[in-house]
Amino acid sequence: MNSGKYVFAQLLQFIDRYEFEKYITKYKGDFRTRDFNCWNQFIQLFFGQLTSRNSLRDICGCLKAHRSKLYHLGIRTYVNQSTLSRANENRDCQIFADFGNYLIGEVRPMYANEPIANVDIDNEVFALDSTTVSLSLKLFSWAPGKYSRGAIKIHTLLDLRGNIPAFILVTDGKYHDSNALDVLVPVPGAIYLMDKAYVDFKVLYNIQNCGASFITRAKDVMDYSIIESNFNIDPRSGLRGDKVIVLNGVKTKKLYPEQLRLVEYYDEEKDAELAFLTNNFDVSALEVTRLYRNRWQIEIFFKWIKQNLTIKSLWGQSENAVNIHVWTAICTYLIIACVKHKLKSTLSIYEIMQILGISAFDKTPPRDLLTEDQTIQNVKEQVDLFSKT
């Protein structure tokens, strides 16, 4: 019999508990608690995300069924649904948010040298967007959305080198996307990719003043004058124009008084003409279009977390509980990304999630599970064994 540690217990070794305890102390998360502290709350929610549990009842029921193994899993004790729910309602969600931001700071440098598809630049490149989770307004009265419905928005700044979140903000459904830029601190030299919802010239000028660049879609009604046009473009590449412009609007030219660049491109696949607005004059016009094409990675990221993490079925109704839920999901993604890098696994994060999710109660070392050569060897051994029998 394998006497090693369970896979879930081995995964907890990748989490810096000391850092988590610092945030517990900062926000007095364990004030007047006995057995079920914040750490046990976090790892039970992490277990729920890893194994794709749909509710707190599922988490508690699963752990209760395996209560004889909990000590060896790294979980002190199982609790009932109401105890876990009260912890989510009452314990400060900022503990989980700060720990998530700590993980972001640890994991992002691991993927800093990852390439970006069809682009050869050294700058940091970010995609900014939000995803909406629809809710019942009767149950989530604090989260109004559009059309008399409830909703939350998860505003995300995605580092395209490794597809690691660099910034997360959870708001109600009526919070406008461009307002997230007021909270965001631009990184000098970085390039920010955004859609039309983020065209706020006051904020865009702030990005310019911080020494960063942006690429966004230009609005059809934008009033501008052409200062200069580049006629040395190849129409076969899809480019239709590369212009230096200034804004004409009474308000807009005050909000953004400097010159901008307008790149026009024809997308043959979709039979659509696109206009990109940027303050970056260093990259070529074709690189501007290729950079913006990579903005689609954030849409893939949102689709991934909704399909592979428990995001659409929330485990609480208060604003505090929802924030804890979302940040635990983000922490799970970051922990798996950390495991992938440290074990030098060639498998995708999706494949790793699937393997670890069904192997939580196994005692195989994660390296053996996640190393492709070892996985092939295990399959060959099973085939040989089957052929002998």
C-alpha positions as CSV (number, residue, x, y, z in Angstrom):
1,M,0.0,0.0,0.0
2,N,1.2,3.5,-0.9
3,S,2.0,5.3,2.4
4,G,2.6,8.7,0.8
5,K,0.6,11.9,1.2
6,Y,-2.7,12.5,-0.5
7,V,-2.5,14.6,-3.7
8,F,-4.6,17.4,-2.0
9,A,-2.2,17.5,0.9
10,Q,0.7,17.7,-1.4
11,L,-1.0,20.7,-3.3
12,L,-1.3,22.6,0.0
13,Q,2.5,22.5,0.2
14,F,2.6,24.9,-2.8
15,I,0.6,27.5,-0.8
16,D,2.5,29.8,1.5
17,R,0.5,29.5,4.7
18,Y,2.7,32.0,6.5
19,E,1.6,34.7,4.0
20,F,-2.1,33.8,4.4
21,E,-1.7,34.0,8.2
22,K,-0.3,37.5,7.9
23,Y,-3.6,38.7,6.3
24,I,-5.6,36.8,8.9
25,T,-3.8,38.7,11.6
26,K,-4.1,42.0,9.7
27,Y,-7.9,41.8,9.5
28,K,-8.4,39.8,12.7
29,G,-10.0,36.9,10.8
30,D,-9.7,34.4,13.6
31,F,-11.1,36.6,16.3
32,R,-13.3,34.5,18.6
33,T,-12.9,31.3,16.6
34,R,-11.9,27.9,17.9
35,D,-11.5,25.0,15.5
36,F,-12.8,26.3,12.2
37,N,-10.3,29.1,11.5
38,C,-9.8,31.1,8.2
39,W,-7.1,28.7,7.0
40,N,-9.5,25.7,7.2
41,Q,-12.2,27.8,5.6
42,F,-9.9,28.6,2.7
43,I,-8.7,25.1,2.1
44,Q,-12.2,23.7,2.2
45,L,-13.3,26.3,-0.4
46,F,-10.1,25.5,-2.4
47,F,-11.1,21.8,-2.3
48,G,-14.6,22.7,-3.6
49,Q,-13.1,24.7,-6.5
50,L,-10.5,22.0,-7.3
51,T,-13.1,19.2,-7.4
52,S,-15.9,21.3,-9.0
53,R,-18.4,21.2,-6.2
54,N,-21.6,23.1,-7.0
55,S,-22.5,24.2,-3.5
56,L,-21.4,24.4,0.1
57,R,-23.6,21.4,0.8
58,D,-21.6,19.4,-1.8
59,I,-18.3,20.4,-0.2
60,C,-19.4,19.5,3.3
61,G,-21.1,16.2,2.3
62,C,-18.0,15.1,0.4
63,L,-15.6,15.9,3.3
64,K,-17.9,14.2,5.8
65,A,-18.0,11.1,3.7
66,H,-14.2,11.0,3.9
67,R,-13.9,12.3,7.5
68,S,-11.4,9.5,8.4
69,K,-8.9,10.9,5.8
70,L,-9.3,14.6,6.6
71,Y,-6.3,14.9,8.9
72,H,-4.1,13.4,6.2
73,L,-5.6,15.7,3.6
74,G,-4.5,18.7,5.7
75,I,-8.1,19.6,6.8
76,R,-8.5,19.7,10.6
77,T,-12.2,18.8,10.6
78,Y,-15.3,18.9,8.4
79,V,-18.1,21.3,9.3
80,N,-21.7,21.5,8.3
81,Q,-23.1,23.8,5.6
82,S,-24.4,26.5,7.9
83,T,-21.0,26.9,9.7
84,L,-19.2,27.3,6.4
85,S,-21.9,29.7,5.1
86,R,-21.6,31.8,8.3
87,A,-17.8,32.0,7.9
88,N,-18.3,33.2,4.3
89,E,-20.8,35.8,5.4
90,N,-18.9,37.2,8.4
91,R,-15.2,36.9,7.8
92,D,-13.5,39.8,6.0
93,C,-13.3,39.0,2.3
94,Q,-10.2,41.3,2.1
95,I,-8.2,38.4,3.6
96,F,-8.8,36.4,0.5
97,A,-8.4,39.4,-1.8
98,D,-5.0,40.3,-0.4
99,F,-3.8,36.7,-0.5
100,G,-5.0,36.5,-4.1
101,N,-3.0,39.6,-5.0
102,Y,0.0,38.1,-3.2
103,L,-0.3,35.0,-5.4
104,I,-0.6,37.3,-8.5
105,G,2.7,38.9,-7.5
106,E,4.3,35.4,-7.1
107,V,3.0,33.7,-10.2
108,R,3.2,36.5,-12.8
109,P,7.0,36.6,-12.8
110,M,7.1,32.8,-13.4
111,Y,5.5,33.4,-16.9
112,A,7.2,36.8,-17.6
113,N,9.2,35.3,-20.6
114,E,6.3,33.6,-22.2
115,P,5.8,34.6,-25.9
116,I,2.7,36.4,-27.3
117,A,1.3,34.9,-30.5
118,N,2.4,36.6,-33.7
119,V,4.1,39.5,-31.8
120,D,7.8,40.1,-31.2
121,I,8.1,42.8,-28.5
122,D,9.5,43.0,-25.0
123,N,6.8,45.1,-23.4
124,E,4.3,43.9,-20.9
125,V,1.0,43.4,-22.7
126,F,-2.3,43.4,-20.8
127,A,-5.9,42.8,-21.9
128,L,-8.6,44.5,-19.9
129,D,-12.3,43.4,-19.9
130,S,-15.1,42.2,-17.6
131,T,-17.4,39.2,-17.5
132,T,-20.9,39.2,-16.1
133,V,-22.5,36.6,-13.9
134,S,-26.3,36.9,-13.9
135,L,-28.1,36.6,-10.5
136,S,-31.5,36.9,-9.0
137,L,-32.1,40.4,-7.8
138,K,-34.4,39.2,-5.0
139,L,-31.6,37.1,-3.5
140,F,-28.7,39.5,-4.4
141,S,-30.4,42.9,-3.8
142,W,-26.9,44.6,-3.4
143,A,-26.0,43.7,-7.0
144,P,-28.3,45.4,-9.5
145,G,-27.7,44.7,-13.2
146,K,-29.4,45.7,-16.4
147,Y,-33.1,45.3,-17.2
148,S,-34.2,44.8,-13.6
149,R,-32.0,41.8,-13.1
150,G,-29.2,41.1,-10.7
151,A,-25.6,40.7,-11.8
152,I,-22.0,41.0,-10.7
153,K,-19.0,41.9,-12.9
154,I,-15.6,40.5,-12.6
155,H,-13.2,43.2,-14.0
156,T,-9.9,41.5,-15.0
157,L,-6.6,42.7,-16.3
158,L,-5.0,39.7,-17.9
159,D,-1.2,39.5,-18.5
160,L,-0.9,38.0,-21.9
161,R,2.4,36.4,-21.1
162,G,1.1,33.2,-19.5
163,N,-2.5,34.5,-19.3
164,I,-2.2,35.3,-15.6
165,P,-4.6,37.8,-14.0
166,A,-2.8,41.0,-12.9
167,F,-5.8,42.8,-11.4
168,I,-9.3,41.7,-10.3
169,L,-12.2,43.9,-9.2
170,V,-15.6,42.5,-8.3
171,T,-18.5,45.0,-8.6
172,D,-22.3,45.0,-9.2
173,G,-23.6,44.7,-12.7
174,K,-24.2,48.5,-13.2
175,Y,-20.6,49.4,-12.6
176,H,-19.4,50.8,-16.0
177,D,-16.3,49.0,-17.5
178,S,-14.4,52.3,-18.0
179,N,-14.6,53.1,-14.2
180,A,-12.2,50.2,-13.6
181,L,-9.5,52.3,-15.2
182,D,-9.9,54.8,-12.3
183,V,-8.7,52.1,-9.9
184,L,-6.0,50.7,-12.1
185,V,-2.5,52.1,-11.9
186,P,-0.8,51.9,-15.4
187,V,2.6,50.4,-15.6
188,P,5.1,52.5,-17.5
189,G,6.1,50.9,-20.9
190,A,3.2,48.5,-20.8
191,I,0.6,48.1,-23.6
192,Y,-3.1,47.9,-22.6
193,L,-5.6,46.3,-25.0
194,M,-9.3,47.3,-24.6
195,D,-12.5,47.3,-26.5
196,K,-14.8,50.3,-27.2
197,A,-16.3,50.3,-23.7
198,Y,-13.1,51.7,-22.3
199,V,-12.9,54.7,-24.6
200,D,-12.8,57.4,-21.9
201,F,-10.3,60.1,-23.1
202,K,-9.6,61.5,-19.7
203,V,-8.5,58.0,-18.5
204,L,-6.7,57.3,-21.7
205,Y,-4.7,60.5,-21.3
206,N,-3.8,59.4,-17.8
207,I,-2.4,56.2,-19.3
208,Q,-0.4,58.4,-21.8
209,N,1.0,60.5,-18.9
210,C,2.0,57.4,-17.0
211,G,4.3,56.4,-19.9
212,A,2.1,53.4,-21.0
213,S,0.4,52.6,-24.3
214,F,-3.2,51.6,-25.2
215,I,-4.8,50.0,-28.2
216,T,-8.6,50.2,-28.4
217,R,-11.3,50.2,-31.1
218,A,-12.2,53.7,-32.3
219,K,-15.9,54.7,-32.1
220,D,-17.7,55.4,-35.4
221,V,-18.9,58.8,-34.3
222,M,-15.4,60.0,-33.2
223,D,-14.7,63.6,-34.6
224,Y,-11.1,64.1,-35.6
225,S,-8.8,65.8,-38.1
226,I,-6.0,64.0,-40.0
227,I,-2.5,65.5,-39.4
228,E,-0.5,63.0,-41.4
229,S,-1.1,59.8,-43.4
230,N,1.3,56.9,-44.1
231,F,1.0,55.8,-47.7
232,N,3.7,53.1,-47.5
233,I,1.3,50.3,-46.5
234,D,0.6,47.0,-48.2
235,P,-3.1,46.6,-48.9
236,R,-2.5,42.8,-49.3
237,S,-1.8,42.7,-45.5
238,G,-5.3,44.0,-44.8
239,L,-4.2,47.5,-43.8
240,R,-6.3,50.3,-45.2
241,G,-4.8,53.3,-43.4
242,D,-2.3,54.5,-40.9
243,K,-3.0,58.1,-39.8
244,V,-1.9,60.6,-37.2
245,I,-5.0,62.5,-35.9
246,V,-6.1,65.0,-33.3
247,L,-9.6,65.2,-31.8
248,N,-12.0,67.9,-32.8
249,G,-14.7,67.7,-30.1
250,V,-14.9,70.6,-27.7
251,K,-14.7,68.3,-24.7
252,T,-12.6,65.5,-26.1
253,K,-9.7,67.7,-27.3
254,K,-9.5,69.1,-23.8
255,L,-9.5,65.7,-22.3
256,Y,-6.9,64.4,-24.8
257,P,-5.0,67.3,-26.3
258,E,-2.2,65.3,-27.9
259,Q,-1.9,63.4,-31.2
260,L,-3.3,59.9,-31.6
261,R,-2.8,57.2,-34.2
262,L,-5.6,55.7,-36.2
263,V,-5.0,52.3,-37.9
264,E,-7.6,51.0,-40.3
265,Y,-7.7,47.3,-41.1
266,Y,-10.0,45.1,-43.2
267,D,-10.7,41.7,-41.7
268,E,-11.2,39.4,-44.7
269,E,-12.5,36.5,-42.5
270,K,-15.3,38.5,-41.0
271,D,-15.7,40.9,-43.9
272,A,-15.5,43.8,-41.6
273,E,-13.6,47.1,-41.5
274,L,-11.9,47.9,-38.2
275,A,-10.4,51.1,-36.8
276,F,-7.9,51.0,-34.0
277,L,-7.0,53.9,-31.8
278,T,-3.6,54.0,-30.0
279,N,-1.0,56.4,-28.6
280,N,1.8,54.0,-29.6
281,F,3.8,55.3,-32.6
282,D,6.8,52.9,-32.1
283,V,5.3,49.6,-33.4
284,S,4.2,49.1,-37.0
285,A,0.6,49.4,-38.1
286,L,0.4,45.6,-38.7
287,E,1.7,44.9,-35.2
288,V,-1.1,47.1,-33.8
289,T,-3.7,44.9,-35.4
290,R,-1.8,41.7,-34.3
291,L,-1.6,43.0,-30.7
292,Y,-5.3,43.7,-30.6
293,R,-6.1,40.3,-32.0
294,N,-4.5,38.9,-28.9
295,R,-7.1,40.7,-26.8
296,W,-9.3,37.7,-27.5
297,Q,-7.2,35.8,-25.0
298,I,-9.2,37.4,-22.1
299,E,-12.5,36.2,-23.6
300,I,-11.0,32.7,-23.7
301,F,-9.9,33.1,-20.0
302,F,-13.4,34.1,-19.0
303,K,-14.9,31.1,-20.8
304,W,-12.3,28.8,-19.2
305,I,-13.0,29.9,-15.6
306,K,-16.7,29.7,-16.1
307,Q,-16.4,26.1,-17.5
308,N,-13.7,24.8,-15.2
309,L,-14.2,26.7,-11.9
310,T,-17.3,27.2,-9.9
311,I,-18.2,30.8,-10.8
312,K,-21.7,30.8,-12.2
313,S,-23.1,29.0,-9.1
314,L,-22.3,31.2,-6.1
315,W,-21.8,29.8,-2.6
316,G,-23.3,32.7,-0.8
317,Q,-25.7,35.7,-1.2
318,S,-24.0,38.6,0.6
319,E,-21.4,40.8,-1.1
320,N,-18.8,39.6,1.3
321,A,-19.5,35.9,0.5
322,V,-19.5,36.5,-3.2
323,N,-16.1,38.3,-3.0
324,I,-14.7,35.3,-1.0
325,H,-16.1,32.9,-3.6
326,V,-14.6,34.8,-6.6
327,W,-11.2,35.3,-5.0
328,T,-11.0,31.6,-3.9
329,A,-11.7,30.7,-7.6
330,I,-8.9,33.1,-8.8
331,C,-6.5,31.7,-6.1
332,T,-7.2,28.2,-7.3
333,Y,-6.3,29.2,-10.9
334,L,-3.1,30.8,-9.7
335,I,-2.1,27.9,-7.5
336,I,-2.6,25.5,-10.4
337,A,-0.5,27.8,-12.6
338,C,2.2,27.8,-9.9
339,V,2.1,24.0,-9.8
340,K,2.4,23.8,-13.6
341,H,5.5,26.0,-13.6
342,K,7.3,24.5,-10.6
343,L,6.8,20.9,-11.9
344,K,7.7,22.0,-15.4
345,S,4.6,20.3,-16.7
346,T,3.9,20.5,-20.5
347,L,0.2,19.9,-19.8
348,S,-2.3,22.8,-20.0
349,I,-3.9,24.3,-16.9
350,Y,-7.1,22.7,-18.1
351,E,-5.6,19.3,-18.2
352,I,-3.9,19.8,-14.8
353,M,-7.2,20.8,-13.2
354,Q,-8.9,17.8,-14.6
355,I,-6.2,15.4,-13.4
356,L,-5.9,16.9,-9.9
357,G,-9.6,17.2,-9.5
358,I,-10.2,13.5,-9.7
359,S,-6.9,12.6,-7.9
360,A,-7.4,14.6,-4.7
361,F,-7.7,11.3,-2.6
362,D,-4.9,9.6,-4.5
363,K,-1.4,9.2,-3.1
364,T,0.6,9.6,-6.3
365,P,3.2,12.4,-6.3
366,P,1.9,15.3,-8.5
367,R,5.0,15.2,-10.6
368,D,4.1,11.7,-11.7
369,L,0.6,12.7,-12.5
370,L,1.5,15.9,-14.4
371,T,4.6,14.9,-16.3
372,E,3.6,13.8,-19.7
373,D,6.5,11.3,-20.1
374,Q,5.6,9.7,-16.8
375,T,1.9,9.5,-17.7
376,I,2.8,7.7,-21.0
377,Q,5.0,5.3,-19.0
378,N,2.2,4.6,-16.6
379,V,-0.2,3.9,-19.5
380,K,2.4,1.5,-21.1
381,E,2.8,-0.3,-17.8
382,Q,-1.0,-0.8,-17.5
383,V,-1.2,-2.0,-21.0
384,D,1.6,-4.5,-20.4
385,L,0.0,-5.7,-17.2
386,F,-3.3,-6.1,-19.0
387,S,-1.7,-8.1,-21.9
388,K,-0.1,-10.5,-19.4
389,T,-3.4,-11.2,-17.7
